């Protein structure tokens, strides 16, 4: 009986360690962000995200908007222990650029890549979620070391 109890404890510990939800950011008072204010939208989109329907994925979305500019790269990056240890990302050429715009009174994201461009409305945005094209993204903890990188060539303001 003691062995069964110990096995159950170990199994529950292993399951809690592999829980992908542990990397999500949760806030006590999540609230809607006013989509009419691009500065607020830009500030709240900054960071790491993961599609709600791919919560156990090994890739996350990284949006790194400049403090005063409404453009960033839409970068899907691997999320794993190797990158945490080396603090380096694989090189990608020609990433998709995203620009926050107001079009017909709605806040939208304009995507520009080598394959062309596309515009989609931001359906909603909170501190921990945003939705575009029917896909809900959840805020992810991401990599601490990337929060200080100056990858897009802007002067550091941190």
PALO-291196 format. One line per 4 residues: number of its first residue (from 1); their letters; for each residue y negated, z, x of C-alpha. Coordinates in pm, whole numbers, plus 32768, in hexadecimal, padded with zeros to 4 digits. Example, Ala and Ser with C-alpha at 12.3 -4.5 7.8 and 13.67 -1.06 7.14 Angstrom:
1 = AS = 81C2,830C,84CE; 806A,82CA,8557
# end
This chain:
1 = XXXX = 8000,8000,8000; 7F13,8054,811C; 7F4F,7EFE,81BB; 7F01,7E4B,8074
5 = XXXX = 7DBE,7F12,8055; 7D59,7EB9,81BB; 7DA6,7D49,817F; 7CCD,7D4C,8045
9 = XXXX = 7BAD,7DE7,8106; 7BCB,7CE6,821F; 7BDF,7BC8,8126; 7AA6,7C3C,8071
13 = XXXX = 79ED,7C5D,81BE; 7A50,7AFC,8221; 79E2,7A71,80D3; 7891,7B1C,80EA
17 = XXXX = 785B,7A92,824A; 78A4,7930,81D8; 77C7,7947,80A3; 76CA,782A,80B9
21 = XXXX = 75DE,78E9,7FD1; 7593,79DC,80EC; 74B1,78D0,8186; 73DC,78A8,804D
25 = XXXX = 7289,794D,802B; 7262,7A21,7EF5; 711B,7ABA,7E7E; 70ED,7BC4,7D78
29 = XXXX = 6FDB,7B16,7CB4; 701B,79A1,7CCC; 6F0D,78E2,7C12; 6E9C,777D,7BD2
33 = XXXX = 6DA8,76E6,7CCA; 6C7D,762E,7C35; 6CD1,74C1,7C7A; 6B66,7454,7C4C
37 = XXXX = 6B03,74FA,7D96; 6B8F,7429,7EB6; 6B3A,7535,7FB9; 6C16,762F,7F04
41 = XXXX = 6D2C,7531,7ECC; 6D29,74D3,803F; 6D30,763E,80AD; 6E50,7695,7FC6
45 = XXXX = 6F21,7562,801E; 6F12,75B6,8191; 705C,7634,8213; 71CE,7603,81E4
49 = XXXX = 7286,7599,80A9; 73E5,754B,8035; 7452,748D,7EFD; 74D0,7581,7DF7
53 = XXXX = 760A,74B0,7DBF; 765A,74A9,7F36; 7627,7619,7F84; 7749,7620,807C
57 = XXXX = 76D0,74EB,8137; 76A0,74F4,82AF; 7556,7439,8290; 7403,74B6,821C
61 = XXXX = 72B9,7410,81CC; 7192,7465,82AC; 702F,7422,8233; 6F20,7474,8330
65 = XXXX = 6DC9,7420,82A2; 6C94,744D,8377; 6BA6,7559,82FB; 6AA1,745D,8283
69 = XXXX = 6B5E,7314,825B; 6C3A,72AE,8139; 6D44,71FD,8204; 6E84,726B,82AA
73 = XXXX = 6FD2,71DB,830C; 70F3,7200,821A; 71F9,726F,8315; 735F,72C6,82C6
77 = XXXX = 73DD,7391,83EB; 752B,7432,843D; 754A,75A7,8401; 7645,7645,84EC
81 = XXXX = 767B,774D,85F9; 7661,7654,8719; 74FB,75FD,86BE; 74A8,776E,8691
85 = XXXX = 7521,77AE,87F5; 748E,767C,88A3; 7350,766B,87D1; 735A,74F1,87E0
89 = XXXX = 7384,73E9,86D4; 742B,7294,86EC; 732D,717C,8718; 72EC,709E,85EC
93 = XXXX = 7214,6F6A,85F8; 713B,6EEE,84D9; 7159,7013,83E7; 70D8,6FF1,8283
97 = XXXX = 6F70,7060,8255; 6F04,7111,8118; 6D9D,711E,809C; 6D1F,71FE,7F84
101 = XXXX = 6C47,7135,7E95; 6BB2,714E,7D3B; 6C00,7022,7C64; 6BAF,7006,7AF2
105 = XXXX = 6B5B,7179,7AEA; 6CAE,71E2,7B78; 6D04,726B,7CCE; 6DFF,7188,7D73
109 = XXXX = 6EB2,7151,7EBA; 6E99,6FF8,7F55; 6FB9,6FA9,8041; 6F87,6EA1,814D
113 = XXXX = 709E,6E29,8233; 7112,6CED,82DD; 71C2,6C91,8199; 7082,6C9A,80CB
117 = XXXX = 6FCD,6D98,7FF9; 7009,6E5C,7EBB; 6F3F,6F54,7DF1; 6FCD,7071,7D22
121 = XXXX = 6F2E,7187,7C58; 6F5C,72F2,7CBA; 6FF6,737A,7B7C; 6FB9,74E7,7BD7
125 = XXXX = 6F7E,75C7,7D02; 6FA6,773E,7D2F; 6FB3,7816,7E67; 712D,77DD,7E7C
129 = XXXX = 7174,7696,7DC1; 70F2,7539,7D90; 7175,7415,7CCA; 714A,729F,7CFB
133 = XXXX = 7219,717E,7C73; 72EF,7275,7BB0; 7359,732A,7CF0; 7305,749B,7D16
137 = XXXX = 72D3,7518,7E79; 72EF,7689,7ED4; 7229,772D,7FEE; 7302,7764,8121
141 = XXXX = 72C8,784D,824A; 72F0,772E,833F; 72AE,775E,84B1; 71B8,7861,852B
145 = XXXX = 7171,779F,866D; 70F9,7669,85AD; 6FE5,772D,8505; 6F25,772C,8650
149 = XXXX = 6F6A,75C5,86BE; 6E51,74C7,86C1; 6F36,739F,867E; 6E40,72C2,85C7
153 = XXXX = 6D34,72BE,86D4; 6C34,7392,8620; 6B6B,7496,86D9; 6C13,75E7,86B9
157 = XX = 6B5B,76CE,85D1; 6C54,77EC,85E3
# end
